[in-house]
Amino acid sequence: MTVPPYQQPAAMVVPAFFVSQRITMMINRYEVRAANPDGSEGQLLALAEQKRMKLKEEVVFFSDESKNRPVFSFKARQRLDVHAQHDVYDEQGMVLGTFSKDFGASLIRSTWHLSAPGLEAVGRERRPVIAVLRRVWDFLPYIGDVWVPFVFHFDFVDTATGQTVLVSERKKAIRDRYTVTVPDPRLDFRVAASMAVALDALQSR
């Protein structure tokens, strides 16, 4: 039996991975690592760099630490626009998918729209109360010697079926760290990784 194109798995499927942020003076870097069967961090899948102070937001993903080979990227279509559509490109410059922030809905609860071949999804912060509190404070109350950041998660669901396609869960850590699961094989890893990084890199935009 032939599988319809809109139900076929993406070219590159990674069901679970981790995203960790590194902060430098002028560039934000993100490590994307595979998740081992035991839940530990595995091999480096991509190293992302976000250059600051650019008129059009762009993040490039490299194959390894050498940064000799850019393997995919995402870039905004408009300049410094909270409504900007972002396209995800493969190594040859072909569009794999798109995403954008719903600015109106995000005033209360951060909301994103994600598109890929055969798939339309919407992602929202899981806990509305935390979403509101994050808009009042950048951090939770000072406890002992540690500032504890808000821990927030995003759930993306297929707009047609309501099935989960991507989940990003933030972990309690000094630097931003996320566990990402992709239960829908139609969502290409490169689009999923771009969306996961954007949830950190562009969240305050």
Backbone hydrogen bonds in HBPLUS format (Angstrom, degrees):
<---DONOR---> <-ACCEPTOR-->    atom                        ^
c    i                          cat <-CA-CA->   ^        H-A-AA   ^      H-
h    n   atom  resd res      DA  || num        DHA   H-A  angle D-A-AA Bond
n    s   type  num  typ     dist DA aas  dist angle  dist       angle   num
A0007-GLN N   A0004-PRO O   2.90 MM   3  5.44 161.9  1.93 120.8 126.8     1
A0008-GLN N   A0005-PRO O   3.28 MM   3  5.27 159.4  2.32 103.2 109.3     2
A0010-ALA N   A0185-PRO O   2.82 MM 175  6.18 166.3  1.84 152.1 147.5     3
A0189-PHE N   A0012-MET O   2.65 MM 177  5.56 166.6  1.66 155.4 159.6     4
A0182-VAL N   A0015-PRO O   2.78 MM 167  4.71 166.4  1.79 135.5 135.9     5
A0017-PHE N   A0180-VAL O   2.92 MM 163  5.36 158.0  1.97 152.4 158.5     6
A0180-VAL N   A0017-PHE O   2.84 MM 163  5.36 169.5  1.85 174.1 171.5     7
A0018-PHE N   A0033-ARG O   2.73 MM  15  5.16 161.6  1.76 154.5 161.0     8
A0033-ARG N   A0018-PHE O   2.92 MM  15  5.16 153.7  1.99 141.1 149.4     9
A0019-VAL N   A0178-TYR O   2.96 MM 159  5.08 158.9  2.00 141.1 146.6    10
A0178-TYR N   A0019-VAL O   2.77 MM 159  5.08 157.1  1.82 152.7 159.9    11
A0020-SER N   A0031-GLU O   2.96 MM  11  5.19 156.1  2.02 145.1 152.9    12
A0031-GLU N   A0020-SER O   2.80 MM  11  5.19 156.8  1.86 153.3 159.3    13
A0021-GLN N   A0176-ASP O   2.93 MM 155  5.37 160.0  1.98 162.3 161.4    14
A0022-ARG N   A0029-ARG O   2.61 MM   7  4.94 159.9  1.65 154.8 152.8    15
A0029-ARG N   A0022-ARG O   2.97 MM   7  4.94 172.5  1.97 154.0 153.8    16
A0052-ARG N   A0026-MET O   3.39 MM  26  6.06 169.3  2.40 166.1 162.9    17
A0028-ASN N   A0050-GLN O   3.03 MM  22  5.06 165.3  2.05 146.1 146.0    18
A0050-GLN N   A0028-ASN O   2.79 MM  22  5.06 159.0  1.83 153.1 159.0    19
A0030-TYR N   A0048-ALA O   2.89 MM  18  4.89 154.0  1.96 134.2 139.0    20
A0048-ALA N   A0030-TYR O   2.77 MM  18  4.89 166.9  1.78 153.0 155.0    21
A0032-VAL N   A0046-ALA O   2.90 MM  14  5.16 156.9  1.95 169.7 163.2    22
A0045-LEU N   A0032-VAL O   2.72 MM  13  5.52 160.5  1.76 154.0 160.3    23
A0046-ALA N   A0032-VAL O   3.23 MM  14  5.16 151.5  2.32 140.5 141.5    24
A0034-ALA N   A0043-GLN O   2.93 MM   9  5.55 160.6  1.97 160.3 162.6    25
A0042-GLY N   A0034-ALA O   2.67 MM   8  4.79 155.0  1.73 157.6 150.7    26
A0036-ASN N   A0040-SER O   2.84 MM   4  5.30 170.2  1.85 162.2 163.0    27
A0039-GLY N   A0036-ASN O   2.87 MM   3  5.23 163.9  1.90 119.2 123.0    28
A0047-LEU N   A0062-PHE O   2.93 MM  15  5.06 153.0  2.00 134.5 142.7    29
A0062-PHE N   A0047-LEU O   2.73 MM  15  5.06 167.8  1.75 139.5 142.8    30
A0049-GLU N   A0060-VAL O   2.91 MM  11  5.53 148.8  2.00 148.9 158.7    31
A0060-VAL N   A0049-GLU O   3.15 MM  11  5.53 153.6  2.22 150.7 150.7    32
A0080-LEU N   A0055-LEU O   3.08 MM  25  5.94 132.7  2.31 164.8 177.0    33
A0076-ALA N   A0057-GLU O   2.84 MM  19  5.29 158.1  1.89 158.2 161.6    34
A0059-VAL N   A0074-PHE O   2.96 MM  15  5.51 161.8  1.99 159.9 165.2    35
A0074-PHE N   A0059-VAL O   2.97 MM  15  5.51 154.7  2.03 153.3 161.2    36
A0061-PHE N   A0072-PHE O   2.83 MM  11  5.35 164.7  1.86 162.9 160.8    37
A0071-VAL N   A0061-PHE O   2.80 MM  10  5.90 152.6  1.87 151.9 161.3    38
A0063-SER N   A0069-ARG O   2.99 MM   6  5.80 150.8  2.07 160.0 168.6    39
A0067-LYS N   A0064-ASP O   3.17 MM   3  5.84 153.8  2.25 118.0 124.1    40
A0073-SER N   A0089-TYR O   3.09 MM  16  5.30 150.7  2.18 141.4 145.8    41
A0089-TYR N   A0073-SER O   2.77 MM  16  5.30 159.1  1.81 147.9 155.3    42
A0075-LYS N   A0087-ASP O   2.99 MM  12  5.55 148.4  2.09 146.3 155.0    43
A0087-ASP N   A0075-LYS O   2.95 MM  12  5.55 157.7  2.00 155.8 150.5    44
A0077-ARG N   A0085-GLN O   2.82 MM   8  5.68 151.2  1.90 168.5 178.2    45
A0084-ALA N   A0081-ASP O   2.94 MM   3  5.06 163.8  1.97 114.0 117.5    46
A0086-HIS N   A0099-PHE O   2.81 MM  13  5.31 162.8  1.83 162.8 168.5    47
A0099-PHE N   A0086-HIS O   2.92 MM  13  5.31 148.5  2.02 145.3 154.7    48
A0088-VAL N   A0097-GLY O   2.84 MM   9  5.28 166.8  1.86 156.9 154.0    49
A0096-LEU N   A0088-VAL O   2.68 MM   8  5.46 167.6  1.70 156.5 160.8    50
A0090-ASP N   A0094-MET O   2.83 MM   4  5.42 151.5  1.91 147.0 155.7    51
A0093-GLY N   A0090-ASP O   3.04 MM   3  5.25 163.4  2.07 110.9 115.9    52
A0098-THR N   A0115-SER O   2.96 MM  17  5.19 154.5  2.02 136.9 144.6    53
A0115-SER N   A0098-THR O   2.83 MM  17  5.19 169.1  1.84 157.1 156.3    54
A0100-SER N   A0113-HIS O   2.97 MM  13  5.38 146.9  2.08 145.8 154.0    55
A0113-HIS N   A0100-SER O   2.81 MM  13  5.38 165.0  1.84 162.5 167.8    56
A0102-ASP N   A0111-THR O   2.84 MM   9  5.43 168.4  1.86 145.0 148.7    57
A0106-SER N   A0102-ASP O   2.92 MM   4  5.93 146.1  2.04 150.0 161.0    58
A0107-LEU N   A0104-GLY O   3.31 MM   3  5.68 162.3  2.35 107.5 112.7    59
A0108-ILE N   A0105-ALA O   3.35 MM   3  6.15 159.0  2.39 117.1 121.0    60
A0109-ARG N   A0105-ALA O   3.11 MM   4  6.16 172.2  2.11 153.1 151.1    61
A0125-GLU N   A0110-SER O   3.19 MM  15  5.77 139.9  2.36 153.9 160.1    62
A0112-TRP N   A0123-GLY O   2.81 MM  11  5.02 156.7  1.86 145.6 152.9    63
A0123-GLY N   A0112-TRP O   2.79 MM  11  5.02 164.5  1.82 145.5 150.6    64
A0114-LEU N   A0121-ALA O   2.88 MM   7  5.08 171.6  1.89 147.0 147.4    65
A0121-ALA N   A0114-LEU O   2.81 MM   7  5.08 163.7  1.84 161.2 162.8    66
A0116-ALA N   A0119-LEU O   2.97 MM   3  5.08 163.5  2.00 148.1 148.6    67
A0119-LEU N   A0116-ALA O   2.83 MM   3  5.08 154.1  1.90 147.2 141.1    68
A0159-THR N   A0120-GLU O   2.90 MM  39  5.89 167.8  1.91 145.9 149.8    69
A0122-VAL N   A0157-VAL O   3.04 MM  35  5.66 151.0  2.13 151.7 156.0    70
A0157-VAL N   A0122-VAL O   2.98 MM  35  5.66 158.8  2.03 146.8 146.0    71
A0124-ARG N   A0155-ASP O   3.13 MM  31  5.74 152.0  2.21 141.7 141.5    72
A0155-ASP N   A0124-ARG O   3.11 MM  31  5.74 160.1  2.16 153.4 155.1    73
A0126-ARG N   A0153-HIS O   2.82 MM  27  5.53 158.8  1.87 144.3 147.4    74
A0131-ALA N   A0127-ARG O   3.09 MM   4  6.39 154.9  2.16 150.7 158.6    75
A0132-VAL N   A0128-PRO O   3.06 MM   4  6.38 150.8  2.15 148.0 153.8    76
A0133-LEU N   A0129-VAL O   2.98 MM   4  6.28 166.1  2.00 152.6 156.6    77
A0134-ARG N   A0130-ILE O   2.85 MM   4  5.99 154.2  1.91 153.0 159.0    78
A0135-ARG N   A0132-VAL O   3.04 MM   3  5.37 140.4  2.20 104.8 116.1    79
A0136-VAL N   A0133-LEU O   2.95 MM   3  5.14 150.8  2.03 105.4 114.9    80
A0137-TRP N   A0133-LEU O   2.96 MM   4  6.23 166.8  1.98 166.1 168.5    81
A0140-LEU N   A0148-VAL O   3.14 MM   8  5.65 155.2  2.20 154.0 159.2    82
A0143-ILE N   A0146-VAL O   3.33 MM   3  5.70 161.9  2.37 157.9 157.4    83
A0146-VAL N   A0143-ILE O   3.01 MM   3  5.70 164.9  2.03 143.9 144.8    84
A0170-ARG N   A0152-PHE O   3.38 MM  18  5.77 148.7  2.49 132.1 140.7    85
A0154-PHE N   A0168-SER O   2.82 MM  14  5.15 161.1  1.85 151.2 157.8    86
A0168-SER N   A0154-PHE O   2.96 MM  14  5.15 163.0  1.99 145.7 151.3    87
A0156-PHE N   A0166-LEU O   2.81 MM  10  5.06 166.0  1.83 170.2 166.4    88
A0165-VAL N   A0156-PHE O   2.84 MM   9  5.68 169.2  1.85 146.3 149.2    89
A0158-ASP N   A0163-GLN O   2.76 MM   5  5.34 161.8  1.80 154.3 157.2    90
A0162-GLY N   A0158-ASP O   2.71 MM   4  4.93 150.0  1.80 140.4 148.4    91
A0167-VAL N   A0181-THR O   2.92 MM  14  5.27 153.8  1.99 155.4 158.9    92
A0181-THR N   A0167-VAL O   2.95 MM  14  5.27 156.3  2.00 147.6 155.4    93
A0169-GLU N   A0179-THR O   2.92 MM  10  5.21 167.2  1.94 148.9 153.2    94
A0179-THR N   A0169-GLU O   2.87 MM  10  5.21 160.3  1.91 148.1 152.3    95
A0171-LYS N   A0177-ARG O   2.86 MM   6  5.59 166.4  1.87 161.5 160.9    96
A0187-LEU N   A0184-ASP O   3.16 MM   3  5.98 169.4  2.17 124.6 127.6    97
A0191-VAL N   A0188-ASP O   3.04 MM   3  5.39 127.1  2.33 107.2 120.4    98
A0192-ALA N   A0188-ASP O   2.93 MM   4  6.23 164.9  1.95 158.3 163.4    99
A0193-ALA N   A0189-PHE O   2.73 MM   4  5.87 165.5  1.75 157.7 161.1   100
A0194-SER N   A0190-ARG O   3.14 MM   4  6.08 152.0  2.22 128.8 136.6   101
A0195-MET N   A0191-VAL O   2.93 MM   4  6.14 162.3  1.96 150.5 155.1   102
A0196-ALA N   A0192-ALA O   2.91 MM   4  6.10 157.9  1.96 147.9 154.5   103
A0197-VAL N   A0193-ALA O   2.97 MM   4  6.16 161.4  2.00 149.7 153.9   104
A0198-ALA N   A0194-SER O   2.91 MM   4  6.05 158.8  1.95 148.1 154.7   105
A0199-LEU N   A0195-MET O   3.02 MM   4  6.23 142.4  2.16 145.3 154.2   106
A0200-ASP N   A0197-VAL O   3.03 MM   3  5.48 146.1  2.15 108.7 118.3   107
A0201-ALA N   A0197-VAL O   2.82 MM   4  6.01 172.8  1.82 163.8 162.1   108
A0202-LEU N   A0198-ALA O   2.84 MM   4  5.13 160.9  1.87 134.3 140.0   109
A0205-ARG N   A0202-LEU O   2.96 MM   3  5.32 158.9  2.01 115.9 122.8   110
